[in-house]
Amino acid sequence: MSLTQALLIFLFASICGIGSASEEFQTHRPLVTATLIGIALGDIKTGVIIGAQVELIALGWMTIGVATPPDSTLSSIVAVILCVLGKQSIGVAIGIAIPLAVVGQMLFILQKGTIDVGIMHWAEKGVDKGELWKVTAAHFITAIPSALRMAIPAMLVALFADANILNSILNYVPEAITKGLQVSSGFLVVVGYAMILRILNVKEMIAFFLMGFLVMTFSQMTLVGLTFMGISLALIYLQISNMLEKASNKTRTKREHFIENEENIIKVKVTKKDLMRVFWRSQFYQISWNYERLQNLCYCYCMMPILKKLYRSKEELQKAVKVHLEYFNCQPFISNVILGANIAVEESMQEKVDQSGIVQIKIALAGPLAGIGDPIIWGIIRPVIAAVCAGISLSGNVAGPILFFVMINIVRLIIRYNGLMIAYREGTSIINKLKGAVPKYRSALVVLTYTVIGGLVAKWTIIKVPFVLYTLTQGSSLTSYTVQEQLDNIMPNILPLMLTFLIYWLLQKKVSPLICMVGLMIFGVIGYSIGILGI
């Protein structure tokens, strides 16, 4: 490993570490992370392929509330390093790297539960003393441990990933284990698919999942083509829903305002420029997330320009800032909706900080909006974009990670910008409008997601059963019939389908996804050892 490679690994791993804390630009997703490490090591194709495979495995790994998933970012970095510097096959590298996701998870919990909590309290004490600058400083200081949390392990692995050392170690490992890990890498992806199915859990739409599966099994359609088919089905579903809604002649609930104070005279007006300052700050929203009060410092950092403009008195400003250092949490992109509504309310309360009123507004909006944002953004939009782009990338096509990065950030910016501006204009009544519109569009997106996931099960899940079931003598030749051939005669890809439903059932029974993955690895090793499974 050259000095340039070491510096690039440190730089890219740091960027991805900050990305895993903020979940903003999605640089922490395997598709982007592995590609960056591939660039650092001069083997971008290997990085793209590994990123695609790990992305499919981690498709359903997402942070919701305080539930922290295994760290796919660290796994992606380690897999590329083992493959490029350690000269291991992609299957073996991924098989070794995936369990290390738990190490990354533990490091994340350690950082966010201790270091970042301490930094947050430092900012809070500063606010008590009138040192409001510490809010911004603390918010960005937390990026340092986030960067080091990923960069240090990456450098350690790269330092000891010498091919000769690894080969000498692996020589002591039975071939059945290394080959078995390669075998299991072909069907570990079903855990990601099953996690998406469990998160959405709309059983009445399973027909769309089966439709995607059957189309990909019995046709030559590409994943991009299947995605357009899914979009068409979603639009049809939405159109039918609108027709049924009109036919039902349901009465509409009149818009209600959470806070009405027509007597309030707005002394200082929030301008578009002020809102844009909040918008740009929200691009670094979740960097300072911590286990004690979650997004409190993030939210306060975004509100600072507005608070400084609305509250001219030092005492009132200090009091207003402290209000926003209380506990808060919501889906990161959707949080701009709450910011917009909050700004509208505070604008009407100028110089009169109603602490309980502001807290009530944030709590009232955060719960419903998190319930909307988490399943739609983390459970539908990101997995669909990631799945399609991973499919493009499995052959080493660099267009996949580029397309993923561009598309997910376009979606992110649209949600953040419009969420902030519309919510500011509508105030707290925005929640009533969302309650009416979101369920229909969510159902349409579920149609698209189920269709794509069904196609992925058929297209990218590899289970080979070369075990000879029986042999027949035909003339002078001996013909062997394998289990795989018999299953294909019944229906191609039946094993991937059955395995996906099995993992889905286990997840429904509260079995950890990590346990499912370890179980599949063991199954791969044992299956290869006794000759049932093949590469």
N, C-alpha and C positions, 0 to 999 in steps of 0.2 A: 504494500500500500504506500503510495507516494504522499508527500506532504500536501499536495494540491487535493488529492482524494480525501485525505483526513480533514482538511479544512472545509471542503464541500459537504462531507458527511455531517460534520459538526453544525454547519450553517443550516442545511436542509432539515436535519433532525430537530434543531431548535425551532425552526419555523413550524414544523409539524407538531412539536410539543405544545407550542402556544396555540396552534389550531385545535388540538384536542381539548384544551381548556376552554377556548372561546366557542368552538363549534360554529364559527361564522363563515369563513371562506371555504370550508371543507377541505383544507389542505391536509387534514389528519386522516381522511379516508384512504384506505389501502390503494385505491386506483391512482391517487395523486402522490401519496407518500412513497410507494415503491418505485414509481416512475422517477421521482426526484433523486432517490438513492441510486437508481440505475444510471442516471445522468452523472452523478458524482463519481461512480465507479467505471464510467466509460462503457456501460453495457445497457443501453436504454431499452432494448428489446426484451431482455430478461426481466428488467424492472417492470415493464408494462405487463408482461405475461403473469408474473407473480402477483402484481397488483390486482389484475383482473380475477385471478383465482381466489385470492384472499378476500376481495370485495364481495364475491358471491357467497363465500363462507360467512362473512360478517354482515350480510345484507340486513339482518334483523337486529343487529346490535345497536342499541340507542340509549341515550341518557334521558330518563323520564323522572322528574322530581329528583330524589336523592338516590335513585337506583342507578348504580354505575356498572356498565357492562365490562367484560374483558377488553383489554386495550389492543385493538387490531392494528393501531399505528405502530406500536413496538414490534408486534409480530411481523408486519410488513417489512420494516427496516431490517430485522434480524434475518428474515428469509432471503432477502436480496443479497445481503452481505455473505451469508453462508453459501449461496449459489455462485456468486461471482468470485469472491475472494477464497472461499473454502472449496470451490470446485465440486459442490454437491449437486445432485440432480434437483430439479424444481420440486418434485414430489417429496423427496427426503427433506429438503430445506424447509418446506412449508410444514411438514409433519413435526419437525423439531421446533419450529418457531411458534406454532399455534399455542402450545401449552404455556409459553412465555407471556401470553396475553394476560395471564393471571398475575404475573409479576408486575406488569405495567399497571394493572388494576390496583394492586396494593400500593404502588408508588403514588398513584393518583390520589387514593384515599388518604395516604399519609400527608401529602402536600396540602390538599384542600382541607384536611381536618386539623392541621396544626399550623403550618407556616402561613397559609393564606388567612386563617382565622386571626393569627397574631398581627398580621399586617392590617387587617380590617379594624381591629381594636386600636391600633396605633392611629389610624385615620379618625376614628371616633373620638379619641382623647384630644386630638388636634382640633376637632370641631368644637368641643367643649371649651377650648382655650381661644376660640376665634380664628384658628389657623385653618381656614377652609381649603387652602391649596393642597392640604394633605389628602383630601378625597381623590383628586386627580392623580397625585403622586402615588398613593397606595394602589389605586386601580392598575396603573401600569407597572409598578414594582412587582406585582404578582406574576407578570410575564416572565421574570427572570427564573424563578424556580420551575415554572412550566417548561421553559426551554431546556434547562439543565436536566430535568426529569427524563427527557427523551435523548438528549445529546450525550450524556455521560454513559448510559448503557450501550448506546450505538457505538461509541468510540471504543468501549471495552470489548465488545463483540468483534469489531473490526480489527482490533489489535491482536486478538488471539485466534482469528479466523484463518490462520495459515493453512493452506491445503494439505501440506505434509503432516501437520499436527492433527488436523481433523481426520485425515485418512488413517493415521496410526491409531487414533481413538476408535474410529468406526470399524477398524479391522477386528476389534474385540467384540463388536456387536454382531450377533448372528444375522446372516443375510435375510432370514425370514422377517426380522424386525424392520430393516431398512426397506426391503421390497414391500412389506406389508403396509408401511407408512405411505409408500407411493400409491399402493392400491387404494387406501382409505382417502387419499387426497382427491380421488375422483368422485367420491360421494359425500364428503364432509359438507358440501354446499347445501345439502337438503336441510341442515339445521337452520341456515339462514332463511330458506324458503318457508320452512315450517313456522319460524318465529313471526314472519310477516302474516301468515295465515292466522296465527293465534292472536296477534295484535288487532287485526281487522275483525276476525271472528264473526263474519256475516254468512252464516251457514246457508241461507236461502240463495246466495249467489255462487254457490259452489259449481253450478252449471257452467259459469264463465271460466272458471279454473279448468274444468274438464275440457271445455271447448278449445282453450289455448293449448292444452296438452295434446289433444287429438290432432289438431291442425299441424303442430310441429312434428308429431310422430309420423303422420301419413302424407306429408307434403314436403316440398323443398323450400318452403317459405323461410325467409331470413327473420331474425329477431326484430329488425327494424320494421319489416313488413307486418309482423305480428303486432307490433306496437301501434301501427296505423290502423290495423283491424280493431284493436282494443279501443282506440280513440273513437272509431266509427260506432262501435257497440255502445260506448259510454254516451255519445251524443244521441243515439237512438233512445237509450234508456232515459236520458234527461228530457227529451222531447215527449216521450210517453208520460213521464211523471208530470210534466207541465199540463198536458192535455187532461189527465185525470184530476189534477188539482183544480183546473178551471171548471171541470164538470161537477165537482163536488160542491161548488159554491160556498166554500168555507168563509166564515167571517174573519176579517183581519183585526188583529188587536191594534188599537191606537197606540201611537208612539208615546212613551212616557219618559219623563226626565227624572233622573235620579236626584238631581238637585235643581230646584227652580228658585230663582231669586231675581225677579224682574226689577226689583228696586235697586239692585246693585248697579252702580255706575262705574264702568271700567275706566280707570284713570290712565293706565299704561296699556297700550295695545301690543299684543304679541304679533310680530311681523313674519312674513314668509322667510326672511333672512334668519330670524331667531329659530324658526322651526327647522330650517336647513342645518343650523348648527347642531341641533339635537339629532337630526338624521345622520350627520357625519360622525357624531360621537357614538351613535348606535352601531357603527361598523366594528367597533371594538367592545361590544356590549358585555359579553360574559367572561372576559379574561379573569376578573377577580371573584368569580363564583367561589363560595366556601360552604363548608358543611354546617356552619352554625346558623347563618341567616341567608344562605344561598345567593340570590341576586341583589341583595340590598345595596352593596357598594356600586355594583354595575348600574343600577337604576338611578342612584343618587348622582353618579358621575354624569349621566346623560341629562339629568334635570338641572344641573348647575347653571348653565347660561340663562335659563328661564327664571330660576329663583333669584339670581343676582339682578335681573332686570325688574322683576315684580316687587321685590322686597327691598326697599331703599334703606330702611332702618337696620343697623347691624344686629340688634337683638332679634328682630323679627326674621331676618335672613338666617341667623344661626338656628333659630327655632325651626324654621322651614326645612333646613338641611337635615336636622336631627330626625325630623319626621320620616324622611326618606332613607334613613339608615336602619329602619326597622325591617323585620323579616319580609321578604318578597320573593316570589318565584312564578315564572310563566314560561311558555315556549319562547325561546329567544327572539325569533323573527316576529312573532305575534305581540311581543311586549311593546312594540311601537304603537299598537292600537291603544294600549293602556296609557302610554306616555302622552299620546295625543289628547285623549279624554281628560287626563289629569291636568294637562296644561290649560285646557279650556276651563276647567273648574277653578284652578288656582288664579287664573286671570280674573275671574269674577269675585275672588275672595281677597283681592289685593290688600296688603298691609293688615289682614285679619286672618292669621293662621288658625284654621279649624283643624286641629290635629286629628281628632276622632273622625271627622267627616272625610278627610283625605284618605286616612287608613281604611275606612269603610268602603270607599270607592275602589281603591286598589284591590282589596280582598274580594269585593263583589264582582269585579271584572276578571281577576286573575284566574279564579277557578273555572268558570265556563269557557274562557278563551284558551286555557291550557288543555281543557278537554277537547276543544276543536283543533288546536294547533298541533299537539303531539301526534295524534293518529294520522292527521292529514299530511303534515310536512315530513315527520320522521317515519311514519308508517306507510305512506303512499307515494308522495312526490319524489322524495330522495331515493327510495328503493327502486322505483320504476326507471328513473334517469340512470341510476348506477347500474342496474341490470342490463339495460340496453347498451350502455357504454362499455361495460365489462365484456359483453358479448362481442363487441367490435374489437376489443383489446386482446382477446384470448390468443390471437395469432401474432401478437406483438405490434399491432397497429397503434401508433402513438396518437392517432386521431381520437381514440377512445377517451383517454384521460383528459385531453384538451377539451373535447366536447362536454365531458362531465363537468369540468371546472367552470366552463363558460355558462352552461345551461343552469346549473344549480345556483350560480351567483346572480344570473338574470332573474330567476324566480325569487331569490332572497331580496334583491334590491326592489323589485316590484312590490313585494309584500311589505317590506319595511317602509318604503316611501308612501305608498297609498294608505297603508294602515295608519301612519302618523297624520297625514294630511286630512284624510276623511274623518278620522276619529276626533281631530281637533275641531273640524267644522260641525260635526254632529253632536259632540259632547258624549255624555254617558248613555244617550239613547242609542248609540251604535250597537250595543249588545242586543237590543230588540230586533234590529234589522238583520244582524248576523244569525240570530236564532231562527228566523224565518227562511233564510236563503241557504245557509250552510248544509243542513241535512241532505237536501237534494243533490247539491254538487259533490258532497262527500260520497254519496251512494254511486254517483256516476264515476268518480275516481276509483272507487272500490272495484267497479266493473273492469276498468282498465288494468288495475293492479292484478286482479285475479287472472285475467287473460294472459298477461305477461308472465306471471309466476308459473302458471300452468305450462307455458311454452318453455320456460327455463328448466323445469323438471325434466322435460323430454329432451331438450337440446344439450344441456351441459352437465347432466348427472351421468357419471360413468360407472357402471357396475357390470363386470364381466365374470361369467360363471362357466369356465371351460371344463368343468368336471364332466368326465365321460359317464353318461348314464347307462348306455349299453352299446354293443357292437353287433353288426350283422355281416355275415359273409355273403357277398353277391358275386358268384362266379369265383374268380381267383383273387378278388380284392376284398379287403376287410374295411367296412365303413363304420366309423364311430359317430355316435350321436350324443352331443353334449346337452347339458341342462339348458344352456343359453339358447341353443337352437330350438329346443322344445318350447321354451318360454316365448321366444320370438314368433313361433307358429301360433301361439295363443293370442298374444298381442305384444308388439315391440314396446320396449320401455316400461313393461309392467312392474319390474323390480324397483326402478326409481320412484314410480308412483306409490307403490306399497310402502317403501321406506319413508317417503315424505309424510304419508298419513300416520305411520308408526311414530315418527318423531313428533308430529303435531299432537298426537294422543298423549305422548309422554310429557310434552310441555304443558298440556292442559291439566295433567296430573301433578303439576308443580315440580317436575324434574328439571334441574338446572340445565340450561343449554350447554354449559361447559362439561357437565357429566355426560350429556348426549354425545358431544364431540369426542371425549376420551373413550367412551364406549364404542363409538364407530371406529376409532383408531385400533382399539383392541380387537374388534371384529375383523378389521382388515388384516391385522397381523396373524390372527388365528386362522382366518379363512385362507390366506395365502400359504400358511405353513402346512395345512392339511390338503391343499390342492383344490379347494372349492372355488376360491377367487383367483383371478389372474390380472395381469397388467394390460 
